[in-house]
Amino acid sequence: MTRDAKSSTTIRRRRVRNKEAFERLKNSRPSSPTPLEEINEFNEEDEGYLFDDEIFGPSIVKKLMSSEKTLLLSLISLRLVNSLLIQTSFVPDEYWQSIEVSHNMVFGYGHLTWEWRNGLRGYLYPSIFAVFYKFFAIFGLDSRLLLIKLPRLIQAIIAAFGDLYLYKLSCLLTDRATAQWSLFCQTVSWFMLYCSTRTLTNSTETVLVTAALYYFPWPSKHTASNSPRKFLSLAALSVIIRPTAAVIWILLCSWHLQNNKHRLFKTIKSYIVVGVVSLGVSAVIDRIFYGEWTFVQYNFLVFNVLNSGGDFYGTHPWHWYFTQGYPVIMALHLIPFIVGAWRAKNKVPLFVILWTIFLYSFLSHKEFRFLMPVLPLSFHYCGVYFQSLCKKPKLKKKQKIRTAVTKNDNVHGSQESLFSSQDGSESTNTEISSEQSILSTETSGISSEGGVSNESDLIKENTEDVNEEKANEEKPSDKVNDKSTEGSKARNLSTNEILAEMEQKQKETHKNNLSKAKIFVIILIFTNIPMAMYFSLIHQRGTILMMKYLYDTSYKQNMNVMFLMPCHSTPYYSYIHQNISMRFLTCEPNLKYVQDYKDEAEIFFDDPIGWLKQEYATTSEPWPSHLVYYSTLHTQIGLYLEQSGYKECASYFHTHLPEGRVGRRVIVQCR
């Protein structure tokens, strides 16, 4: 065998050996579980973590979110502080449908509105607070301040569990990094800070819906969290607390039954068992306090949905939720929500949101708080958006490198063809160069999980092996081989440059995305937090301060208080905890279907002075010791009250945004 033939045989043998080593490397990557799991975990979850050094820098947040227990304790602490900062009123239901009823259940006095007299409300939710009221009353610890703050603290703990279940739900639907962003968006939302710790059935309904969604058996999400019994129990409880929650479950339960056709009988059986038990417990509780069997969920749906009884308290156009309600409570979160929903692969939560808002739009009476149950799903999509910014972008490196290598092959092809007749040695070098191109291209294709640096190392390693073979076999007189080697090195150098350029572009893109995320986070914080603080500490605070004044005065003299305000404008006995004489203008709907019906409040505001004369001046009914009204009414009755012997005893700022019959100040007149 000649020396040239021996050299060619040796090069081919070593080339085959390099291929075998390369294949072993390629095949060994999936079979090594620990490194691959670590790589996948980093790429799919760790990138974009809220506490990542490149995003917010090292902080205590990392420790707080290290486990579910520490996260829950952190959320409870946050919501407890949140609840203590609530010093204003929002809607009447936070008093009249919860703690006022609880106060009546335990202490025997407290006003029950017409809904309770007609069996439209269930006692399950007020019972939560009544249990604690009774406990402290037994030990003589039922102070006014405790009875006011305790329900808020209980609701804060419930809200914290809602935050936790949003985190778990978002993690289930996507990944842990997205879940952290979703949780962040909910905790800085002005509306959640403003409402989630208030004693509203909507707040508890939101928590129950979120928890039920986590246990919902999502298709393709076969994890330990999937528990049809837990899902059905929580869903049923949410409907018992607030029957309108059934809107969400009509859709999802239908989907669940469709996905379980193979075991339909068993699934329907679970529905029946959970439904009967839940409604049975609710019926027993209502039987105890109503004194008769009452199906409050049915009564609620008939009055509010079928008979549109809620229209008595105000109506809105069908598009109000889409054009005003939802945009207002989302505020600037609306932007990341829209983009996140567009980029998300899973559109089912989006369909649930749209379905709920769409059906709610058919009800004429609309309120911001009615949309609370869909907010956690909305913040999930906000998390998807932020995670898409913070996650390192993936580049299609394989195609780019192959294109670049092909171009280099074309450039050097003409040079190599000039020496193709030199004893076959150039063909060998061309094969070596082609082998380098194959190695470079294939390496880039399998190393997308490991990063660009691994590609460069592997390319460099294979290139050095081949060049070493050439150097060992090269003859000093073979100048043709030198030229071919230079071409191969140029080709390899060009590939490394491309990899470096792509890595640089990736870093720049990631840096720009992180800057966008930081700016947006700062904007969200500096818009939502001040809004939450204003509405929680300032807006509509006058009625709360006025109740404190009445409480203090009740210890000094006998009182008879008359509230000349829109009905249910203030808290009642639950905020005074004294069995004094109080009266307010009622606003009951036309339950007896009287023609040209007007409620008491409407009659008063049509002619305030005439109503006062009819009620007190021309009758034997004694005048109240204290009259409470908004400043908008003062120009109409102020002079008359002064002539009747009243003087202004107290005045409290209420709001910068007076509307209708609600004024800037709350005035207390006494005689």
C-alpha positions, -999 to +999 in steps of 0.1 A: +000+000+000+014+034-010+019+062+015-009+083+000-033+054+001-024+047+037-029+084+046-064+084+030-073+051+048-062+065+082-081+098+077-113+079+068-109+055+097-105+085+121-134+103+105-156+073+111-144+072+147-153+109+151-187+102+137-193+074+162-182+096+190-205+123+178-235+099+176-227+087+211-228+123+223-260+130+205-277+098+218-264+103+254-282+136+259-318+124+262-307+094+282-291+115+309-321+125+330-306+147+356-287+172+334-316+173+309-342+179+335-321+207+349-318+223+315-355+219+307-365+232+341-343+263+336-354+271+301-391+265+306-395+278+341-366+296+358-362+322+330-384+351+338-387+344+376-399+374+394-369+374+417-344+368+388-313+390+392-318+405+357-354+415+364-357+429+400-324+418+415-320+396+446-348+402+471-367+387+499-394+376+474-372+346+465-374+333+500-411+340+504-419+320+473-396+292+481-424+269+493-462+269+493-463+274+530-441+305+531-460+319+501-494+314+518-481+330+551-468+359+530-501+364+512-520+362+545-498+389+559-503+411+528-541+407+528-543+414+566-525+447+561-547+453+531-578+448+552-567+471+579-561+499+554-597+497+543-613+528+559-640+536+534-673+522+521-679+508+487-714+493+483-742+487+508-740+449+504-707+447+523-727+456+554-763+448+549-759+414+533-731+401+556-721+416+590-755+433+597-771+399+593-744+383+615-750+409+642-787+401+641-781+364+643-759+367+674-771+397+694-808+398+684-808+433+669-797+445+635-818+453+605-827+426+580-835+441+545-864+430+524-843+403+507-840+384+540-877+388+547-885+373+513-860+345+513-837+357+486-805+355+506-788+325+523-774+325+558-743+304+550-720+334+543-731+355+574-728+324+595-690+325+590-688+358+609-716+349+633-696+320+647-668+344+657-692+370+670-707+344+692-674+332+705-662+366+715-696+375+730-695+345+753-662+358+768-674+394+769-650+405+742-675+418+717-662+454+715-673+476+686-639+478+671-634+440+672-668+434+655-659+458+627-623+446+621-627+409+627-649+401+596-624+420+574-595+400+589-614+368+582-621+379+547-584+388+543-574+352+550-600+339+525-586+363+499-551+351+506-562+316+497-576+330+465-542+345+457-526+312+464-550+292+442-544+317+413-507+310+416-513+272+416-538+275+387-515+296+366-486+272+373-509+243+363-519+259+330-484+272+321-453+272+344-440+285+377-425+317+362-458+327+346-476+319+379-454+343+398-462+371+373-499+363+375-498+365+413-479+398+411-505+413+388-533+403+411-516+416+442-510+451+427-544+454+411-562+484+425-596+468+423-585+436+441-567+457+468-599+477+471-625+449+472-610+415+479-609+420+517-644+436+520-672+414+534-688+409+500-702+377+487-685+385+454-651+384+472-657+349+486-673+338+453-641+348+435-619+327+458-641+296+455-643+299+417-605+302+415-599+272+437-625+251+418-608+260+385-575+247+399-591+213+408-610+212+375-600+182+354-584+201+326-577+180+295-540+172+289-533+183+325-533+150+342-518+159+376-525+153+412-545+185+414-572+171+392-600+162+416-636+161+403-650+158+438-631+189+451-639+208+419-676+200+422-677+208+459-661+242+455-682+250+425-714+241+443-703+262+473-697+292+451-732+289+437-746+286+472-728+318+483-738+336+451-761+319+426-748+339+396-716+318+398-736+292+379-729+311+347-693+300+348-701+264+357-727+259+330-700+262+305-672+243+322-694+215+335-708+209+300-673+207+287-664+183+315-693+160+307-684+161+270-648+150+278-661+121+300-684+104+276-667+071+282-677+073+319-707+096+317-729+077+342-702+079+369-696+116+363-733+124+364-736+105+396-708+126+411-726+157+401-759+146+417-742+135+449-722+167+454-752+189+443-777+172+467-753+173+497-744+210+491-779+222+486-790+201+516-765+217+539-775+251+527-812+243+531-807+231+567-789+263+576-816+285+561-843+264+577-828+272+611-829+309+607-859+314+584-880+290+604-892+272+573-878+254+543-866+280+518-848+275+485-829+308+484-809+300+453-841+295+433-857+326+447-826+347+439-825+335+403-862+340+398-862+376+412-829+389+397-828+369+364-862+359+353-882+389+367-853+414+364-859+426+399-824+441+401-834+467+375-851+486+404-816+496+416-804+509+383-799+497+347-771+499+322-768+494+284-759+458+273-724+468+263-715+484+297-693+456+309-673+456+277-670+493+273-668+505+309-671+479+336-642+455+327-618+482+314-622+502+346-615+474+370-586+461+349-571+496+344-537+494+328-537+456+333-559+456+303-529+460+280-509+430+292-541+410+293-549+416+256-513+408+245-510+378+268-543+364+256-532+368+220-499+350+227-512+323+250-516+288+235-544+279+259-575+300+250-600+281+273-597+306+302-602+335+277-633+318+265-646+315+301-640+352+306-658+362+274-687+338+281-692+351+316-691+388+306-714+381+276-741+364+297-739+390+325-745+416+298-780+403+294-788+415+330-799+451+330-785+458+365-747+458+363-720+465+389-682+465+388-680+439+416-700+414+396-670+408+374-646+399+402-647+361+395-631+365+361-603+388+373-579+359+384-581+344+349-575+378+334-544+382+356-532+348+344-530+362+309-512+392+322-486+368+336-483+351+302-474+385+287-448+393+313-433+359+311-430+362+273-410+393+278-387+379+305-380+345+289-349+344+267-360+344+231-353+312+211-335+316+178-336+292+148-298+286+148-297+254+128-310+269+096-289+301+098-257+282+104-264+257+075-271+287+052-238+304+062-218+271+058-233+266+023-222+300+013-187+294+025-187+261+005-196+280-026-169+305-021-141+280-015-154+255-041-137+272-070-104+273-052-106+236-043-115+225-079-082+240-091-063+213-072-086+184-076-061+166-099-033+165-074-030+127-066-064+127-050-052+145-020-074+174-025-105+153-026-096+140+008-093+176+021-126+185+006-142+155+024-127+168+056-141+202+050-175+188+043-173+167+074-166+199+094-197+215+079-218+185+088-205+185+123-211+222+127-246+221+114-257+190+133-242+203+165-262+235+162-293+214+157-290+194+189-277+220+213-306+244+213-312+234+249-278+239+261-270+273+247-247+287+221-215+281+241-220+243+239-223+245+201-190+264+198-171+240+220-184+210+201-176+225+167-142+235+179-135+200+193-144+182+161-125+208+140-093+203+161-095+165+157-097+167+119-070+193+117-048+172+139-052+143+115-042+165+086-012+178+104+001+143+113-003+131+077+008+163+059+040+163+040+062+194+040+061+196+002+023+194-001+014+231-006-021+221-019-031+207+015-021+241+031-045+260+009-073+235+016-066+237+054-068+275+053-102+273+035-115+248+061-103+271+090-119+301+073-152+281+071-150+271+107-142+307+118-172+320+099-195+296+117-182+306+151-187+343+141-223+336+132-229+318+165-213+347+184-234+372+164-266+353+171-258+351+208-252+388+209-286+395+191-303+371+216-288+390+245-298+424+231-334+412+224-336+398+259-323+430+274-348+451+255-376+428+266-365+430+302-365+468+300-400+468+287-411+445+315-395+467+341-410+498+327-445+483+326-442+469+361-432+503+374-461+519+356-485+493+370-472+499+406-473+537+404-508+538+389-526+509+408-512+515+443-521+552+445-556+544+432-561+516+457-548+539+485-571+567+475-603+546+473-594+526+504-585+556+526-603+587+513-631+581+488-665+576+506-651+578+541-675+602+556-702+577+564-677+555+584-665+585+605-701+596+611-710+562+626-681+565+650-695+599+661-729+584+667-713+555+687-695+580+709-725+601+714-747+571+723-728+568+756-736+605+765-773+607+757-803+588+745-805+590+707-830+587+680-813+589+646-829+595+612-808+590+580-821+613+553-800+597+526-804+572+497-812+539+513-784+518+528-759+546+524-743+539+558-735+508+579-760+502+606-761+484+640-730+464+632-710+496+633-725+510+665-732+479+686-757+498+706-794+491+705-805+527+700-834+539+679-825+544+642-844+547+610-835+552+574-854+558+541-864+525+527-862+516+490-879+483+487-889+472+452-925+469+441-931+434+454-969+438+454-970+453+419-987+485+429-994+510+401-973+541+400-952+528+429-926+549+446-904+538+474-900+559+506-866+574+496-880+585+462-910+602+479-887+621+503-864+634+477-893+646+456-903+670+484-879+668+514-896+696+535-931+683+527-920+648+538-906+661+571-937+681+578-959+651+571-938+627+593-931+650+622-945+685+621-981+676+617-981+644+638-974+634+673-943+616+663-913+632+681-885+647+661-853+626+659-825+638+681-801+635+652-806+639+614-779+627+590-778+637+554-754+646+525-744+681+518-763+682+485-795+683+506-784+711+528-795+739+505-831+725+505-836+717+542-809+735+561-830+766+568-861+746+577-841+725+601-826+755+617-861+769+623-871+736+637-844+738+664-816+719+648-780+729+646-750+713+629-732+690+654-707+673+630-696+674+594-673+649+577-656+649+543-670+621+521-657+622+485-641+644+459-665+628+433-700+636+443-727+620+422-764+624+422-778+625+457-744+617+472-726+649+483-690+659+492-698+659+530-719+641+555-737+664+579-751+656+613-778+679+627-789+676+663-813+693+687 
